[in-house]
Amino acid sequence: MANTIIVGAQWGDEGKGKIVDFLTEKTDIVVRAQGGNNAGHTVIHDGKKYVLHLIPSGILWPEKNCVIGNGVVIDPVSLLEEFDKLDGQGILISPDNLVISNRAHLTLPYHRILDSFRESGLGGKKIGTTGRGIGPTYVDKSERSGLRMSDLFNQKKLVEKIESKVQKANSLLEGSDVEPLVTNQIIEELNSAASRLKPFICETTTYLHERIAEGKSLLFEGAQGTYLDIDHGTYPFVTSSNTTAGGACTGSGVSPRNIDNVTCVAKAYTTRVGSGPFITENQEFSDRMHGMGREFGATTGRKRRCGWFDAVLVRHACRLNGADQLAVTNVDGLDGIESIKICTSYELRGETITTPPADSEDWEDCTPNYEELPGWGDEITAGAESIDSLPKNANNYLDRLSELCETPVKIIGVGPDRKETLFRD
């Protein structure tokens, strides 16, 4: 299998974990290259549910290797909790199947507290952060004052940096009802985590280039989605990393010359968690999905906002990421709907536009222009075992998405389980 980047074409929660899990069978190494434990990938296999936050989805396959790259920000305590949870589900994690970059930055207790504290002060302009400390960690990284995994093993440097950071955080929190941070408590937690994590930590860029030289294939697992990208998303309602295909290269140290394929993943409709513009959002559609028990966040449990498929967004995402193909998940979520809408352009103050605007006020002023296609009514896609067994109108819908997004739909999901994934010619 070629070296492939998997990237979300919407606002995350597109089902990338399922697609990565499905494609892992024919790859050797799965790489996570950005984001932190604010991401959540849910994978279901043989009726068993696994929720992953920092560990790549490939960990569920025996004899496959996983890498957490330098672009990821890691909460070491949360990572070890994830280790233990997976161990309780029968998934063995060891340095034989997981390595972690010594250059990855650390998310620490003061990052989490500052994240929630700053968000609470935004009032009606909240970003919708998960409160996991991801933004403040990337701030420290950008201003060159962060701690990296390698710092866990330099006690003098670790203590000096933690003391300085705690002092600054406590001064910001002074006068609030937030309990002051305690330096020694943080250092004790980190030392305990370091002793368990040390065997996993290495120079992962070198590791990956050595594996490429051996002929191994890589699968890059994106977190979040294109429109949460710090540069290309619906700014300021975005995450703090580059969630697009380029981020897979900078966040792993693997050259773009080594990438053979980019697969964009989109739902057959659109969802978003948290604040920010959402042009095709539809309350009736949202209520329907939530009533079916669908569309609750894997990380926070929050209800996702739902709406019709936005081809303006996905087409631009495919261009931006250089997509070779589209994977469309949750097609079964449209079962039972008689008429399905697709947004083909936006109306912005009397002008029809076909690419996403940059300005947040323009986003708010956009309204969708729809075309309607017949649904497949009482016919169902859920559990379909082949493309030929899909309702005709379901295939027509997928054909139309291919046309509008200028990218062939080659993989579809018709249910949550690994086996409910089909290749489309």
WOCORSUL-V569997 format. One record per residue. SS is DSSP state (A for helix, B for strand, O for the rest). BURIAL is + if it has 9 or more other C-alpha atoms within 8 Angstrom, else -. D_LAST is the distance of its C-alpha to the last C-alpha in whole Angstrom. Layout:
# WOCORSUL-V569997
SS/BURIAL/D_LAST
SS/BURIAL/D_LAST
This chain:
# WOCORSUL-V569997
O/-/17
O/+/18
O/+/21
B/+/19
B/+/20
B/+/19
B/+/21
B/+/21
O/+/21
O/+/23
O/+/27
O/+/26
O/+/25
O/+/21
O/+/21
A/+/20
A/+/22
A/+/20
A/+/17
A/+/19
A/+/20
A/+/17
A/-/16
A/+/20
A/-/19
A/-/18
O/+/21
O/+/24
B/+/26
B/+/25
B/+/27
B/+/28
O/+/30
O/+/31
B/+/33
O/+/35
O/+/35
O/+/35
O/+/31
O/+/30
B/+/27
B/+/26
B/+/25
B/+/25
B/+/25
O/-/26
O/-/28
B/-/29
B/-/29
B/-/30
B/+/31
B/+/31
O/+/32
O/+/33
O/+/32
O/+/28
A/+/26
A/+/25
A/+/29
A/-/27
O/-/26
O/-/29
O/-/29
O/+/27
B/+/29
B/+/30
B/+/31
B/+/33
O/+/33
O/+/36
O/+/35
B/+/35
B/+/38
B/+/39
O/+/41
A/+/43
A/+/44
A/-/41
A/+/39
A/+/41
A/-/41
A/+/37
A/+/38
A/-/41
A/-/38
A/+/36
A/+/38
A/-/39
O/-/36
O/-/36
O/+/34
O/-/36
O/+/36
O/-/38
O/-/38
O/-/36
O/+/33
B/+/34
B/+/36
B/+/37
B/+/38
O/+/42
O/+/41
O/+/39
B/+/42
B/+/43
O/+/43
O/+/47
A/-/49
A/+/50
A/+/47
A/+/46
A/+/49
A/+/49
A/+/45
A/+/47
A/-/50
A/-/49
A/+/46
A/-/49
O/-/51
O/-/48
A/-/49
A/-/47
A/-/45
O/+/43
O/+/40
O/+/39
O/+/39
O/-/39
O/+/42
O/+/41
O/+/43
A/+/40
A/+/41
A/+/44
A/+/43
A/+/41
A/-/44
A/+/46
A/+/44
A/-/44
O/-/48
O/-/48
O/-/50
O/+/47
O/+/47
B/+/45
A/+/44
A/-/46
A/+/49
A/+/49
A/-/51
O/-/54
A/-/56
A/-/58
A/-/56
A/+/54
A/+/57
A/-/58
A/+/55
A/+/54
A/+/58
A/-/57
A/+/54
A/+/56
A/-/59
A/-/57
A/+/55
A/+/58
A/-/60
A/-/57
A/+/57
O/-/61
O/-/62
O/-/59
O/-/59
O/-/56
O/-/58
O/-/59
O/-/56
O/-/58
A/+/58
A/-/59
A/-/56
A/+/53
A/+/54
A/-/55
A/+/51
A/+/50
A/+/52
A/-/51
A/+/47
A/+/48
A/-/49
A/-/46
A/-/44
A/-/45
A/-/44
A/+/40
B/+/41
B/+/41
O/+/40
A/+/36
A/+/35
A/-/37
A/+/35
A/+/32
A/+/33
A/-/34
A/+/31
A/+/29
A/-/31
O/-/31
O/-/27
O/+/26
O/+/23
B/+/23
B/+/21
B/+/23
B/+/23
O/+/24
O/+/27
O/+/27
O/+/25
A/+/25
A/+/28
A/+/30
O/+/31
O/+/34
O/-/34
O/+/31
O/+/31
O/+/33
O/+/36
O/-/39
O/+/36
O/+/34
O/+/35
O/+/37
O/+/34
O/+/31
O/+/28
O/+/26
A/+/24
A/+/27
A/+/29
A/+/27
A/+/29
A/+/32
O/+/32
O/+/31
O/-/33
O/+/30
O/-/30
A/-/27
A/-/27
A/-/26
O/+/22
O/-/19
B/+/17
B/+/17
B/+/15
B/+/16
B/+/17
B/+/18
B/+/19
O/+/18
O/+/21
B/+/24
B/+/27
B/+/29
O/+/32
O/-/36
O/-/37
O/-/36
O/-/34
O/-/32
O/+/31
O/+/29
B/+/31
O/+/32
A/-/35
A/-/34
A/+/30
A/+/31
A/-/34
A/-/31
A/+/29
A/+/32
A/-/33
O/-/30
O/-/31
O/-/28
O/+/29
B/+/31
O/+/32
O/+/31
O/-/34
O/-/36
O/-/36
O/-/36
B/+/34
O/+/31
B/+/32
B/+/29
B/+/28
O/+/25
B/+/22
B/+/23
A/+/21
A/+/24
A/+/24
A/+/20
A/+/20
A/+/23
A/+/22
A/+/19
A/-/21
A/-/24
A/+/22
O/-/20
O/+/16
O/+/14
B/+/11
B/+/12
B/+/12
B/+/14
B/+/16
O/+/19
A/+/17
A/+/19
A/-/22
A/+/21
O/+/22
O/+/25
O/+/25
O/-/26
B/-/25
B/+/23
B/+/24
B/+/22
B/+/25
B/+/24
B/+/28
B/+/31
B/+/34
B/+/37
O/-/40
O/-/40
B/-/37
B/-/33
B/+/31
O/-/28
O/-/28
O/+/30
O/-/33
O/-/35
O/-/38
A/+/39
A/-/41
A/+/38
A/+/36
A/-/38
A/-/39
B/+/35
B/+/34
B/+/31
B/+/30
B/+/27
B/-/25
B/-/24
B/+/22
B/-/22
O/+/21
O/+/21
O/+/24
O/-/25
O/-/22
O/+/20
O/+/17
O/+/19
O/-/19
O/+/16
O/-/15
O/-/11
A/+/9
A/-/11
A/-/14
O/+/13
O/+/16
A/-/15
A/+/17
A/+/15
A/+/11
A/-/14
A/+/15
A/+/12
A/+/11
A/-/15
A/+/14
A/+/12
A/+/15
A/+/18
A/+/17
O/-/16
O/+/13
O/+/9
B/+/8
B/+/6
B/+/9
B/+/11
B/+/14
O/+/16
O/+/19
O/+/21
B/+/21
O/+/19
O/-/18
O/+/16
B/+/13
B/+/10
B/-/7
O/-/4
O/-/0
